[in-house]
């Protein structure tokens, strides 16, 4: 997770909003895989991960998922809005 855009700054002149969104969204699958691979014996990790995913990351991905599917990242103003919200997520 430390290498993901969720925790690392995305310079305003670098990167791509769709790729950044996909990276954030992939945390759900990655977390499920970690839980399945390591079993449910890691209850402390599971408790923290589920809270972070559902209470912090899900509101962000819920908002941006449909927008991204509908081509919102073709609009520079929407891209700027995404980056502002991504930065707020990173600071959470």
PDB file of N, CA, C and O in Angstrom:
ATOM      1  N   UNK A   1       0.814  -1.188   0.000  1.00  0.00           N
ATOM      2  CA  UNK A   1       0.000   0.000   0.000  1.00  0.00           C
ATOM      3  C   UNK A   1       0.863   1.259   0.000  1.00  0.00           C
ATOM      4  O   UNK A   1       0.446   2.302  -0.504  1.00  0.00           O
ATOM      5  N   UNK A   2       2.041   1.162   0.554  1.00  0.00           N
ATOM      6  CA  UNK A   2       2.907   2.331   0.609  1.00  0.00           C
ATOM      7  C   UNK A   2       3.389   2.786  -0.755  1.00  0.00           C
ATOM      8  O   UNK A   2       3.850   3.918  -0.903  1.00  0.00           O
ATOM      9  N   UNK A   3       3.291   1.927  -1.745  1.00  0.00           N
ATOM     10  CA  UNK A   3       3.715   2.311  -3.084  1.00  0.00           C
ATOM     11  C   UNK A   3       2.555   2.811  -3.943  1.00  0.00           C
ATOM     12  O   UNK A   3       2.774   3.247  -5.073  1.00  0.00           O
ATOM     13  N   UNK A   4       1.347   2.756  -3.437  1.00  0.00           N
ATOM     14  CA  UNK A   4       0.156   3.142  -4.194  1.00  0.00           C
ATOM     15  C   UNK A   4      -0.076   4.643  -4.130  1.00  0.00           C
ATOM     16  O   UNK A   4       0.363   5.318  -3.198  1.00  0.00           O
ATOM     17  N   UNK A   5      -0.761   5.140  -5.120  1.00  0.00           N
ATOM     18  CA  UNK A   5      -1.099   6.555  -5.179  1.00  0.00           C
ATOM     19  C   UNK A   5      -2.014   6.952  -4.019  1.00  0.00           C
ATOM     20  O   UNK A   5      -2.176   8.140  -3.740  1.00  0.00           O
ATOM     21  N   UNK A   6      -2.598   5.989  -3.358  1.00  0.00           N
ATOM     22  CA  UNK A   6      -3.440   6.286  -2.200  1.00  0.00           C
ATOM     23  C   UNK A   6      -2.630   6.964  -1.103  1.00  0.00           C
ATOM     24  O   UNK A   6      -3.155   7.794  -0.360  1.00  0.00           O
ATOM     25  N   UNK A   7      -1.361   6.615  -1.002  1.00  0.00           N
ATOM     26  CA  UNK A   7      -0.536   7.184   0.056  1.00  0.00           C
ATOM     27  C   UNK A   7       0.590   8.069  -0.474  1.00  0.00           C
ATOM     28  O   UNK A   7       1.246   8.753   0.311  1.00  0.00           O
ATOM     29  N   UNK A   8       0.824   8.071  -1.759  1.00  0.00           N
ATOM     30  CA  UNK A   8       1.927   8.828  -2.330  1.00  0.00           C
ATOM     31  C   UNK A   8       1.412  10.016  -3.137  1.00  0.00           C
ATOM     32  O   UNK A   8       0.431   9.884  -3.868  1.00  0.00           O
ATOM     33  N   UNK A   9       2.051  11.158  -3.015  1.00  0.00           N
ATOM     34  CA  UNK A   9       1.606  12.339  -3.765  1.00  0.00           C
ATOM     35  C   UNK A   9       1.654  12.096  -5.271  1.00  0.00           C
ATOM     36  O   UNK A   9       2.522  11.386  -5.779  1.00  0.00           O
ATOM     37  N   UNK A  10       0.703  12.702  -5.963  1.00  0.00           N
ATOM     38  CA  UNK A  10       0.672  12.658  -7.424  1.00  0.00           C
ATOM     39  C   UNK A  10       0.891  14.081  -7.901  1.00  0.00           C
ATOM     40  O   UNK A  10       0.001  14.926  -7.801  1.00  0.00           O
ATOM     41  N   UNK A  11       2.074  14.337  -8.417  1.00  0.00           N
ATOM     42  CA  UNK A  11       2.412  15.677  -8.880  1.00  0.00           C
ATOM     43  C   UNK A  11       1.389  16.154  -9.903  1.00  0.00           C
ATOM     44  O   UNK A  11       0.911  15.363 -10.716  1.00  0.00           O
ATOM     45  N   UNK A  12       1.056  17.415  -9.872  1.00  0.00           N
ATOM     46  CA  UNK A  12       0.023  17.955 -10.764  1.00  0.00           C
ATOM     47  C   UNK A  12       0.387  17.858 -12.236  1.00  0.00           C
ATOM     48  O   UNK A  12      -0.490  17.938 -13.096  1.00  0.00           O
ATOM     49  N   UNK A  13       1.664  17.688 -12.537  1.00  0.00           N
ATOM     50  CA  UNK A  13       2.086  17.586 -13.929  1.00  0.00           C
ATOM     51  C   UNK A  13       2.378  16.145 -14.339  1.00  0.00           C
ATOM     52  O   UNK A  13       2.821  15.893 -15.460  1.00  0.00           O
ATOM     53  N   UNK A  14       2.134  15.216 -13.445  1.00  0.00           N
ATOM     54  CA  UNK A  14       2.464  13.816 -13.724  1.00  0.00           C
ATOM     55  C   UNK A  14       1.241  12.938 -13.564  1.00  0.00           C
ATOM     56  O   UNK A  14       0.229  13.337 -12.989  1.00  0.00           O
ATOM     57  N   UNK A  15       1.361  11.753 -14.081  1.00  0.00           N
ATOM     58  CA  UNK A  15       0.327  10.754 -13.873  1.00  0.00           C
ATOM     59  C   UNK A  15      -0.915  10.960 -14.714  1.00  0.00           C
ATOM     60  O   UNK A  15      -0.990  11.833 -15.579  1.00  0.00           O
ATOM     61  N   UNK A  16      -1.859  10.135 -14.424  1.00  0.00           N
ATOM     62  CA  UNK A  16      -3.098  10.067 -15.195  1.00  0.00           C
ATOM     63  C   UNK A  16      -4.208   9.722 -14.213  1.00  0.00           C
ATOM     64  O   UNK A  16      -4.066   8.801 -13.408  1.00  0.00           O
ATOM     65  N   UNK A  17      -5.291  10.444 -14.277  1.00  0.00           N
ATOM     66  CA  UNK A  17      -6.373  10.286 -13.316  1.00  0.00           C
ATOM     67  C   UNK A  17      -7.002   8.894 -13.349  1.00  0.00           C
ATOM     68  O   UNK A  17      -7.292   8.324 -12.297  1.00  0.00           O
ATOM     69  N   UNK A  18      -7.215   8.349 -14.532  1.00  0.00           N
ATOM     70  CA  UNK A  18      -7.820   7.018 -14.623  1.00  0.00           C
ATOM     71  C   UNK A  18      -6.917   5.973 -13.981  1.00  0.00           C
ATOM     72  O   UNK A  18      -7.390   5.095 -13.259  1.00  0.00           O
ATOM     73  N   UNK A  19      -5.630   6.069 -14.244  1.00  0.00           N
ATOM     74  CA  UNK A  19      -4.685   5.126 -13.649  1.00  0.00           C
ATOM     75  C   UNK A  19      -4.642   5.285 -12.136  1.00  0.00           C
ATOM     76  O   UNK A  19      -4.582   4.294 -11.409  1.00  0.00           O
ATOM     77  N   UNK A  20      -4.672   6.516 -11.661  1.00  0.00           N
ATOM     78  CA  UNK A  20      -4.689   6.771 -10.220  1.00  0.00           C
ATOM     79  C   UNK A  20      -5.953   6.191  -9.599  1.00  0.00           C
ATOM     80  O   UNK A  20      -5.890   5.553  -8.548  1.00  0.00           O
ATOM     81  N   UNK A  21      -7.101   6.408 -10.239  1.00  0.00           N
ATOM     82  CA  UNK A  21      -8.351   5.857  -9.717  1.00  0.00           C
ATOM     83  C   UNK A  21      -8.285   4.335  -9.676  1.00  0.00           C
ATOM     84  O   UNK A  21      -8.671   3.724  -8.680  1.00  0.00           O
ATOM     85  N   UNK A  22      -7.805   3.729 -10.740  1.00  0.00           N
ATOM     86  CA  UNK A  22      -7.698   2.268 -10.810  1.00  0.00           C
ATOM     87  C   UNK A  22      -6.801   1.736  -9.689  1.00  0.00           C
ATOM     88  O   UNK A  22      -7.086   0.692  -9.102  1.00  0.00           O
ATOM     89  N   UNK A  23      -5.724   2.454  -9.397  1.00  0.00           N
ATOM     90  CA  UNK A  23      -4.823   2.050  -8.321  1.00  0.00           C
ATOM     91  C   UNK A  23      -5.528   2.083  -6.968  1.00  0.00           C
ATOM     92  O   UNK A  23      -5.399   1.153  -6.171  1.00  0.00           O
ATOM     93  N   UNK A  24      -6.266   3.145  -6.714  1.00  0.00           N
ATOM     94  CA  UNK A  24      -7.001   3.239  -5.448  1.00  0.00           C
ATOM     95  C   UNK A  24      -8.032   2.118  -5.368  1.00  0.00           C
ATOM     96  O   UNK A  24      -8.149   1.444  -4.345  1.00  0.00           O
ATOM     97  N   UNK A  25      -8.768   1.927  -6.442  1.00  0.00           N
ATOM     98  CA  UNK A  25      -9.827   0.911  -6.474  1.00  0.00           C
ATOM     99  C   UNK A  25      -9.260  -0.500  -6.274  1.00  0.00           C
ATOM    100  O   UNK A  25      -9.915  -1.354  -5.678  1.00  0.00           O
ATOM    101  N   UNK A  26      -8.066  -0.735  -6.763  1.00  0.00           N
ATOM    102  CA  UNK A  26      -7.469  -2.071  -6.666  1.00  0.00           C
ATOM    103  C   UNK A  26      -7.143  -2.467  -5.228  1.00  0.00           C
ATOM    104  O   UNK A  26      -6.877  -3.638  -4.958  1.00  0.00           O
ATOM    105  N   UNK A  27      -7.159  -1.517  -4.314  1.00  0.00           N
ATOM    106  CA  UNK A  27      -6.886  -1.850  -2.914  1.00  0.00           C
ATOM    107  C   UNK A  27      -7.907  -2.825  -2.345  1.00  0.00           C
ATOM    108  O   UNK A  27      -7.588  -3.605  -1.448  1.00  0.00           O
ATOM    109  N   UNK A  28      -9.126  -2.787  -2.860  1.00  0.00           N
ATOM    110  CA  UNK A  28     -10.147  -3.727  -2.391  1.00  0.00           C
ATOM    111  C   UNK A  28      -9.753  -5.158  -2.733  1.00  0.00           C
ATOM    112  O   UNK A  28      -9.780  -6.039  -1.873  1.00  0.00           O
ATOM    113  N   UNK A  29      -9.390  -5.385  -3.984  1.00  0.00           N
ATOM    114  CA  UNK A  29      -8.990  -6.736  -4.409  1.00  0.00           C
ATOM    115  C   UNK A  29      -7.704  -7.177  -3.709  1.00  0.00           C
ATOM    116  O   UNK A  29      -7.573  -8.331  -3.302  1.00  0.00           O
ATOM    117  N   UNK A  30      -6.771  -6.260  -3.576  1.00  0.00           N
ATOM    118  CA  UNK A  30      -5.510  -6.590  -2.916  1.00  0.00           C
ATOM    119  C   UNK A  30      -5.739  -6.991  -1.465  1.00  0.00           C
ATOM    120  O   UNK A  30      -5.146  -7.953  -0.978  1.00  0.00           O
ATOM    121  N   UNK A  31      -6.601  -6.250  -0.778  1.00  0.00           N
ATOM    122  CA  UNK A  31      -6.897  -6.565   0.621  1.00  0.00           C
ATOM    123  C   UNK A  31      -7.577  -7.918   0.736  1.00  0.00           C
ATOM    124  O   UNK A  31      -7.238  -8.710   1.615  1.00  0.00           O
ATOM    125  N   UNK A  32      -8.541  -8.191  -0.149  1.00  0.00           N
ATOM    126  CA  UNK A  32      -9.208  -9.503  -0.124  1.00  0.00           C
ATOM    127  C   UNK A  32      -8.195 -10.622  -0.327  1.00  0.00           C
ATOM    128  O   UNK A  32      -8.246 -11.648   0.351  1.00  0.00           O
ATOM    129  N   UNK A  33      -7.275 -10.419  -1.264  1.00  0.00           N
ATOM    130  CA  UNK A  33      -6.254 -11.431  -1.553  1.00  0.00           C
ATOM    131  C   UNK A  33      -5.351 -11.657  -0.340  1.00  0.00           C
ATOM    132  O   UNK A  33      -5.035 -12.800  -0.007  1.00  0.00           O
ATOM    133  N   UNK A  34      -4.937 -10.581   0.317  1.00  0.00           N
ATOM    134  CA  UNK A  34      -4.087 -10.702   1.509  1.00  0.00           C
ATOM    135  C   UNK A  34      -4.820 -11.472   2.603  1.00  0.00           C
ATOM    136  O   UNK A  34      -4.241 -12.343   3.251  1.00  0.00           O
ATOM    137  N   UNK A  35      -6.089 -11.148   2.803  1.00  0.00           N
ATOM    138  CA  UNK A  35      -6.872 -11.840   3.829  1.00  0.00           C
ATOM    139  C   UNK A  35      -7.005 -13.317   3.494  1.00  0.00           C
ATOM    140  O   UNK A  35      -6.827 -14.165   4.368  1.00  0.00           O
ATOM    141  N   UNK A  36      -7.314 -13.639   2.250  1.00  0.00           N
ATOM    142  CA  UNK A  36      -7.466 -15.041   1.856  1.00  0.00           C
ATOM    143  C   UNK A  36      -6.145 -15.798   1.955  1.00  0.00           C
ATOM    144  O   UNK A  36      -6.117 -16.947   2.395  1.00  0.00           O
ATOM    145  N   UNK A  37      -5.069 -15.166   1.553  1.00  0.00           N
ATOM    146  CA  UNK A  37      -3.764 -15.831   1.546  1.00  0.00           C
ATOM    147  C   UNK A  37      -3.252 -16.073   2.964  1.00  0.00           C
ATOM    148  O   UNK A  37      -2.620 -17.094   3.237  1.00  0.00           O
ATOM    149  N   UNK A  38      -3.525 -15.142   3.852  1.00  0.00           N
ATOM    150  CA  UNK A  38      -2.993 -15.239   5.210  1.00  0.00           C
ATOM    151  C   UNK A  38      -4.001 -15.753   6.215  1.00  0.00           C
ATOM    152  O   UNK A  38      -3.710 -15.846   7.408  1.00  0.00           O
ATOM    153  N   UNK A  39      -5.167 -16.081   5.742  1.00  0.00           N
ATOM    154  CA  UNK A  39      -6.185 -16.604   6.641  1.00  0.00           C
ATOM    155  C   UNK A  39      -6.768 -15.521   7.526  1.00  0.00           C
ATOM    156  O   UNK A  39      -6.328 -14.372   7.537  1.00  0.00           O
ATOM    157  N   UNK A  40      -7.747 -15.930   8.244  1.00  0.00           N
ATOM    158  CA  UNK A  40      -8.446 -14.989   9.108  1.00  0.00           C
ATOM    159  C   UNK A  40      -7.809 -14.898  10.486  1.00  0.00           C
ATOM    160  O   UNK A  40      -8.387 -14.311  11.402  1.00  0.00           O
ATOM    161  N   UNK A  41      -6.625 -15.473  10.637  1.00  0.00           N
ATOM    162  CA  UNK A  41      -5.911 -15.412  11.904  1.00  0.00           C
ATOM    163  C   UNK A  41      -5.316 -14.051  12.191  1.00  0.00           C
ATOM    164  O   UNK A  41      -4.867 -13.786  13.306  1.00  0.00           O
ATOM    165  N   UNK A  42      -5.312 -13.203  11.209  1.00  0.00           N
ATOM    166  CA  UNK A  42      -4.767 -11.850  11.346  1.00  0.00           C
ATOM    167  C   UNK A  42      -5.903 -10.866  11.615  1.00  0.00           C
ATOM    168  O   UNK A  42      -6.112  -9.918  10.857  1.00  0.00           O
ATOM    169  N   UNK A  43      -6.611 -11.097  12.674  1.00  0.00           N
ATOM    170  CA  UNK A  43      -7.831 -10.348  12.958  1.00  0.00           C
ATOM    171  C   UNK A  43      -7.577  -8.849  13.123  1.00  0.00           C
ATOM    172  O   UNK A  43      -8.417  -8.040  12.727  1.00  0.00           O
ATOM    173  N   UNK A  44      -6.449  -8.469  13.693  1.00  0.00           N
ATOM    174  CA  UNK A  44      -6.160  -7.038  13.871  1.00  0.00           C
ATOM    175  C   UNK A  44      -6.002  -6.353  12.517  1.00  0.00           C
ATOM    176  O   UNK A  44      -6.513  -5.252  12.311  1.00  0.00           O
ATOM    177  N   UNK A  45      -5.296  -7.003  11.596  1.00  0.00           N
ATOM    178  CA  UNK A  45      -5.162  -6.444  10.250  1.00  0.00           C
ATOM    179  C   UNK A  45      -6.528  -6.313   9.599  1.00  0.00           C
ATOM    180  O   UNK A  45      -6.844  -5.283   9.004  1.00  0.00           O
ATOM    181  N   UNK A  46      -7.327  -7.346   9.712  1.00  0.00           N
ATOM    182  CA  UNK A  46      -8.642  -7.354   9.084  1.00  0.00           C
ATOM    183  C   UNK A  46      -9.508  -6.224   9.641  1.00  0.00           C
ATOM    184  O   UNK A  46     -10.170  -5.519   8.879  1.00  0.00           O
ATOM    185  N   UNK A  47      -9.507  -6.049  10.943  1.00  0.00           N
ATOM    186  CA  UNK A  47     -10.307  -4.987  11.556  1.00  0.00           C
ATOM    187  C   UNK A  47      -9.925  -3.618  11.010  1.00  0.00           C
ATOM    188  O   UNK A  47     -10.793  -2.821  10.655  1.00  0.00           O
ATOM    189  N   UNK A  48      -8.638  -3.351  10.943  1.00  0.00           N
ATOM    190  CA  UNK A  48      -8.164  -2.050  10.464  1.00  0.00           C
ATOM    191  C   UNK A  48      -8.434  -1.901   8.969  1.00  0.00           C
ATOM    192  O   UNK A  48      -8.928  -0.865   8.525  1.00  0.00           O
ATOM    193  N   UNK A  49      -8.115  -2.927   8.201  1.00  0.00           N
ATOM    194  CA  UNK A  49      -8.282  -2.863   6.750  1.00  0.00           C
ATOM    195  C   UNK A  49      -9.734  -2.631   6.356  1.00  0.00           C
ATOM    196  O   UNK A  49     -10.018  -1.820   5.475  1.00  0.00           O
ATOM    197  N   UNK A  50     -10.636  -3.326   6.991  1.00  0.00           N
ATOM    198  CA  UNK A  50     -12.057  -3.190   6.648  1.00  0.00           C
ATOM    199  C   UNK A  50     -12.559  -1.791   6.974  1.00  0.00           C
ATOM    200  O   UNK A  50     -13.312  -1.205   6.197  1.00  0.00           O
ATOM    201  N   UNK A  51     -12.153  -1.257   8.104  1.00  0.00           N
ATOM    202  CA  UNK A  51     -12.561   0.108   8.464  1.00  0.00           C
ATOM    203  C   UNK A  51     -12.003   1.112   7.468  1.00  0.00           C
ATOM    204  O   UNK A  51     -12.729   1.988   6.997  1.00  0.00           O
ATOM    205  N   UNK A  52     -10.723   0.994   7.143  1.00  0.00           N
ATOM    206  CA  UNK A  52     -10.107   1.923   6.190  1.00  0.00           C
ATOM    207  C   UNK A  52     -10.793   1.824   4.830  1.00  0.00           C
ATOM    208  O   UNK A  52     -11.125   2.843   4.224  1.00  0.00           O
ATOM    209  N   UNK A  53     -11.003   0.608   4.356  1.00  0.00           N
ATOM    210  CA  UNK A  53     -11.639   0.442   3.051  1.00  0.00           C
ATOM    211  C   UNK A  53     -13.059   0.999   3.034  1.00  0.00           C
ATOM    212  O   UNK A  53     -13.425   1.759   2.138  1.00  0.00           O
ATOM    213  N   UNK A  54     -13.849   0.618   4.021  1.00  0.00           N
ATOM    214  CA  UNK A  54     -15.264   0.983   3.996  1.00  0.00           C
ATOM    215  C   UNK A  54     -15.549   2.420   4.408  1.00  0.00           C
ATOM    216  O   UNK A  54     -16.474   3.037   3.880  1.00  0.00           O
ATOM    217  N   UNK A  55     -14.779   2.959   5.333  1.00  0.00           N
ATOM    218  CA  UNK A  55     -15.096   4.290   5.836  1.00  0.00           C
ATOM    219  C   UNK A  55     -14.290   5.409   5.197  1.00  0.00           C
ATOM    220  O   UNK A  55     -14.720   6.563   5.211  1.00  0.00           O
ATOM    221  N   UNK A  56     -13.139   5.090   4.640  1.00  0.00           N
ATOM    222  CA  UNK A  56     -12.288   6.134   4.055  1.00  0.00           C
ATOM    223  C   UNK A  56     -12.205   6.007   2.535  1.00  0.00           C
ATOM    224  O   UNK A  56     -12.440   6.977   1.813  1.00  0.00           O
ATOM    225  N   UNK A  57     -11.872   4.817   2.053  1.00  0.00           N
ATOM    226  CA  UNK A  57     -11.634   4.655   0.618  1.00  0.00           C
ATOM    227  C   UNK A  57     -12.925   4.472  -0.174  1.00  0.00           C
ATOM    228  O   UNK A  57     -13.048   5.017  -1.271  1.00  0.00           O
ATOM    229  N   UNK A  58     -13.888   3.721   0.354  1.00  0.00           N
ATOM    230  CA  UNK A  58     -15.124   3.456  -0.392  1.00  0.00           C
ATOM    231  C   UNK A  58     -15.898   4.727  -0.770  1.00  0.00           C
ATOM    232  O   UNK A  58     -16.392   4.804  -1.894  1.00  0.00           O
ATOM    233  N   UNK A  59     -16.026   5.713   0.105  1.00  0.00           N
ATOM    234  CA  UNK A  59     -16.731   6.930  -0.327  1.00  0.00           C
ATOM    235  C   UNK A  59     -16.059   7.598  -1.536  1.00  0.00           C
ATOM    236  O   UNK A  59     -16.736   8.124  -2.420  1.00  0.00           O
ATOM    237  N   UNK A  60     -14.739   7.571  -1.562  1.00  0.00           N
ATOM    238  CA  UNK A  60     -13.997   8.136  -2.689  1.00  0.00           C
ATOM    239  C   UNK A  60     -14.242   7.319  -3.955  1.00  0.00           C
ATOM    240  O   UNK A  60     -14.596   7.875  -4.995  1.00  0.00           O
ATOM    241  N   UNK A  61     -14.054   6.005  -3.870  1.00  0.00           N
ATOM    242  CA  UNK A  61     -14.229   5.182  -5.069  1.00  0.00           C
ATOM    243  C   UNK A  61     -15.687   5.141  -5.508  1.00  0.00           C
ATOM    244  O   UNK A  61     -15.981   5.073  -6.701  1.00  0.00           O
ATOM    245  N   UNK A  62     -16.593   5.183  -4.545  1.00  0.00           N
ATOM    246  CA  UNK A  62     -18.010   5.198  -4.898  1.00  0.00           C
ATOM    247  C   UNK A  62     -18.365   6.412  -5.735  1.00  0.00           C
ATOM    248  O   UNK A  62     -19.121   6.313  -6.702  1.00  0.00           O
ATOM    249  N   UNK A  63     -17.822   7.540  -5.364  1.00  0.00           N
ATOM    250  CA  UNK A  63     -18.085   8.775  -6.118  1.00  0.00           C
ATOM    251  C   UNK A  63     -17.442   8.737  -7.505  1.00  0.00           C
ATOM    252  O   UNK A  63     -18.077   9.094  -8.497  1.00  0.00           O
ATOM    253  N   UNK A  64     -16.200   8.308  -7.568  1.00  0.00           N
ATOM    254  CA  UNK A  64     -15.445   8.420  -8.819  1.00  0.00           C
ATOM    255  C   UNK A  64     -15.623   7.248  -9.778  1.00  0.00           C
ATOM    256  O   UNK A  64     -15.285   7.376 -10.955  1.00  0.00           O
ATOM    257  N   UNK A  65     -16.131   6.135  -9.330  1.00  0.00           N
ATOM    258  CA  UNK A  65     -16.277   4.975 -10.207  1.00  0.00           C
ATOM    259  C   UNK A  65     -17.189   5.268 -11.393  1.00  0.00           C
ATOM    260  O   UNK A  65     -16.783   5.111 -12.545  1.00  0.00           O
ATOM    261  N   UNK A  66     -18.400   5.686 -11.120  1.00  0.00           N
ATOM    262  CA  UNK A  66     -19.343   5.950 -12.205  1.00  0.00           C
ATOM    263  C   UNK A  66     -18.868   7.106 -13.081  1.00  0.00           C
ATOM    264  O   UNK A  66     -19.005   7.062 -14.303  1.00  0.00           O
ATOM    265  N   UNK A  67     -18.316   8.124 -12.460  1.00  0.00           N
ATOM    266  CA  UNK A  67     -17.794   9.258 -13.240  1.00  0.00           C
ATOM    267  C   UNK A  67     -16.705   8.792 -14.207  1.00  0.00           C
ATOM    268  O   UNK A  67     -16.675   9.209 -15.365  1.00  0.00           O
ATOM    269  N   UNK A  68     -15.818   7.932 -13.729  1.00  0.00           N
ATOM    270  CA  UNK A  68     -14.732   7.456 -14.599  1.00  0.00           C
ATOM    271  C   UNK A  68     -15.266   6.618 -15.752  1.00  0.00           C
ATOM    272  O   UNK A  68     -14.777   6.718 -16.877  1.00  0.00           O
ATOM    273  N   UNK A  69     -16.269   5.794 -15.472  1.00  0.00           N
ATOM    274  CA  UNK A  69     -16.871   4.970 -16.528  1.00  0.00           C
ATOM    275  C   UNK A  69     -17.521   5.839 -17.599  1.00  0.00           C
ATOM    276  O   UNK A  69     -17.514   5.499 -18.783  1.00  0.00           O
ATOM    277  N   UNK A  70     -18.086   6.969 -17.163  1.00  0.00           N
ATOM    278  CA  UNK A  70     -18.775   7.866 -18.090  1.00  0.00           C
ATOM    279  C   UNK A  70     -17.851   8.889 -18.746  1.00  0.00           C
ATOM    280  O   UNK A  70     -18.329   9.850 -19.349  1.00  0.00           O
ATOM    281  N   UNK A  71     -16.540   8.698 -18.638  1.00  0.00           N
ATOM    282  CA  UNK A  71     -15.590   9.547 -19.348  1.00  0.00           C
ATOM    283  C   UNK A  71     -15.277  10.872 -18.686  1.00  0.00           C
ATOM    284  O   UNK A  71     -14.822  11.801 -19.354  1.00  0.00           O
ATOM    285  N   UNK A  72     -15.509  10.979 -17.395  1.00  0.00           N
ATOM    286  CA  UNK A  72     -15.280  12.250 -16.705  1.00  0.00           C
ATOM    287  C   UNK A  72     -13.836  12.718 -16.790  1.00  0.00           C
ATOM    288  O   UNK A  72     -13.564  13.917 -16.735  1.00  0.00           O
ATOM    289  N   UNK A  73     -12.915  11.782 -16.924  1.00  0.00           N
ATOM    290  CA  UNK A  73     -11.512  12.177 -16.941  1.00  0.00           C
ATOM    291  C   UNK A  73     -11.077  12.778 -18.281  1.00  0.00           C
ATOM    292  O   UNK A  73      -9.902  13.091 -18.472  1.00  0.00           O
ATOM    293  N   UNK A  74     -12.017  12.937 -19.196  1.00  0.00           N
ATOM    294  CA  UNK A  74     -11.738  13.660 -20.435  1.00  0.00           C
ATOM    295  C   UNK A  74     -11.874  15.170 -20.238  1.00  0.00           C
ATOM    296  O   UNK A  74     -11.470  15.953 -21.097  1.00  0.00           O
ATOM    297  N   UNK A  75     -12.443  15.568 -19.108  1.00  0.00           N
ATOM    298  CA  UNK A  75     -12.686  16.978 -18.805  1.00  0.00           C
ATOM    299  C   UNK A  75     -11.606  17.477 -17.835  1.00  0.00           C
ATOM    300  O   UNK A  75     -11.529  16.986 -16.709  1.00  0.00           O
ATOM    301  N   UNK A  76     -10.779  18.432 -18.242  1.00  0.00           N
ATOM    302  CA  UNK A  76      -9.704  18.922 -17.369  1.00  0.00           C
ATOM    303  C   UNK A  76     -10.201  19.459 -16.025  1.00  0.00           C
ATOM    304  O   UNK A  76      -9.510  19.312 -15.017  1.00  0.00           O
ATOM    305  N   UNK A  77     -11.369  20.068 -15.990  1.00  0.00           N
ATOM    306  CA  UNK A  77     -11.905  20.591 -14.726  1.00  0.00           C
ATOM    307  C   UNK A  77     -12.242  19.449 -13.772  1.00  0.00           C
ATOM    308  O   UNK A  77     -12.015  19.551 -12.567  1.00  0.00           O
ATOM    309  N   UNK A  78     -12.783  18.363 -14.318  1.00  0.00           N
ATOM    310  CA  UNK A  78     -13.105  17.193 -13.496  1.00  0.00           C
ATOM    311  C   UNK A  78     -11.814  16.525 -13.023  1.00  0.00           C
ATOM    312  O   UNK A  78     -11.743  16.045 -11.892  1.00  0.00           O
ATOM    313  N   UNK A  79     -10.810  16.494 -13.871  1.00  0.00           N
ATOM    314  CA  UNK A  79      -9.516  15.921 -13.482  1.00  0.00           C
ATOM    315  C   UNK A  79      -8.922  16.693 -12.307  1.00  0.00           C
ATOM    316  O   UNK A  79      -8.372  16.094 -11.382  1.00  0.00           O
ATOM    317  N   UNK A  80      -9.030  18.004 -12.342  1.00  0.00           N
ATOM    318  CA  UNK A  80      -8.530  18.824 -11.240  1.00  0.00           C
ATOM    319  C   UNK A  80      -9.303  18.519  -9.955  1.00  0.00           C
ATOM    320  O   UNK A  80      -8.710  18.393  -8.884  1.00  0.00           O
ATOM    321  N   UNK A  81     -10.613  18.403 -10.066  1.00  0.00           N
ATOM    322  CA  UNK A  81     -11.454  18.065  -8.912  1.00  0.00           C
ATOM    323  C   UNK A  81     -11.045  16.705  -8.330  1.00  0.00           C
ATOM    324  O   UNK A  81     -10.959  16.540  -7.113  1.00  0.00           O
ATOM    325  N   UNK A  82     -10.797  15.739  -9.218  1.00  0.00           N
ATOM    326  CA  UNK A  82     -10.354  14.414  -8.784  1.00  0.00           C
ATOM    327  C   UNK A  82      -9.051  14.521  -8.003  1.00  0.00           C
ATOM    328  O   UNK A  82      -8.911  13.923  -6.936  1.00  0.00           O
ATOM    329  N   UNK A  83      -8.103  15.278  -8.531  1.00  0.00           N
ATOM    330  CA  UNK A  83      -6.800  15.406  -7.870  1.00  0.00           C
ATOM    331  C   UNK A  83      -6.923  16.064  -6.496  1.00  0.00           C
ATOM    332  O   UNK A  83      -6.217  15.689  -5.560  1.00  0.00           O
ATOM    333  N   UNK A  84      -7.807  17.032  -6.379  1.00  0.00           N
ATOM    334  CA  UNK A  84      -8.031  17.675  -5.082  1.00  0.00           C
ATOM    335  C   UNK A  84      -8.588  16.652  -4.090  1.00  0.00           C
ATOM    336  O   UNK A  84      -8.137  16.581  -2.946  1.00  0.00           O
ATOM    337  N   UNK A  85      -9.559  15.867  -4.528  1.00  0.00           N
ATOM    338  CA  UNK A  85     -10.146  14.846  -3.650  1.00  0.00           C
ATOM    339  C   UNK A  85      -9.167  13.716  -3.359  1.00  0.00           C
ATOM    340  O   UNK A  85      -9.164  13.160  -2.261  1.00  0.00           O
ATOM    341  N   UNK A  86      -8.342  13.378  -4.335  1.00  0.00           N
ATOM    342  CA  UNK A  86      -7.310  12.357  -4.106  1.00  0.00           C
ATOM    343  C   UNK A  86      -6.327  12.841  -3.051  1.00  0.00           C
ATOM    344  O   UNK A  86      -5.928  12.077  -2.172  1.00  0.00           O
ATOM    345  N   UNK A  87      -5.942  14.091  -3.135  1.00  0.00           N
ATOM    346  CA  UNK A  87      -5.025  14.638  -2.140  1.00  0.00           C
ATOM    347  C   UNK A  87      -5.659  14.608  -0.745  1.00  0.00           C
ATOM    348  O   UNK A  87      -4.978  14.310   0.236  1.00  0.00           O
ATOM    349  N   UNK A  88      -6.944  14.913  -0.652  1.00  0.00           N
ATOM    350  CA  UNK A  88      -7.635  14.824   0.646  1.00  0.00           C
ATOM    351  C   UNK A  88      -7.643  13.382   1.147  1.00  0.00           C
ATOM    352  O   UNK A  88      -7.452  13.145   2.340  1.00  0.00           O
ATOM    353  N   UNK A  89      -7.859  12.424   0.260  1.00  0.00           N
ATOM    354  CA  UNK A  89      -7.816  11.004   0.629  1.00  0.00           C
ATOM    355  C   UNK A  89      -6.436  10.626   1.129  1.00  0.00           C
ATOM    356  O   UNK A  89      -6.305   9.918   2.128  1.00  0.00           O
ATOM    357  N   UNK A  90      -5.415  11.090   0.446  1.00  0.00           N
ATOM    358  CA  UNK A  90      -4.043  10.785   0.845  1.00  0.00           C
ATOM    359  C   UNK A  90      -3.722  11.336   2.235  1.00  0.00           C
ATOM    360  O   UNK A  90      -2.916  10.765   2.970  1.00  0.00           O
ATOM    361  N   UNK A  91      -4.352  12.433   2.577  1.00  0.00           N
ATOM    362  CA  UNK A  91      -4.095  13.055   3.878  1.00  0.00           C
ATOM    363  C   UNK A  91      -4.962  12.471   4.995  1.00  0.00           C
ATOM    364  O   UNK A  91      -4.819  12.843   6.160  1.00  0.00           O
ATOM    365  N   UNK A  92      -5.867  11.549   4.629  1.00  0.00           N
ATOM    366  CA  UNK A  92      -6.754  10.949   5.641  1.00  0.00           C
ATOM    367  C   UNK A  92      -6.018   9.986   6.539  1.00  0.00           C
ATOM    368  O   UNK A  92      -6.618   9.399   7.439  1.00  0.00           O
TER     369      UNK A  92
END
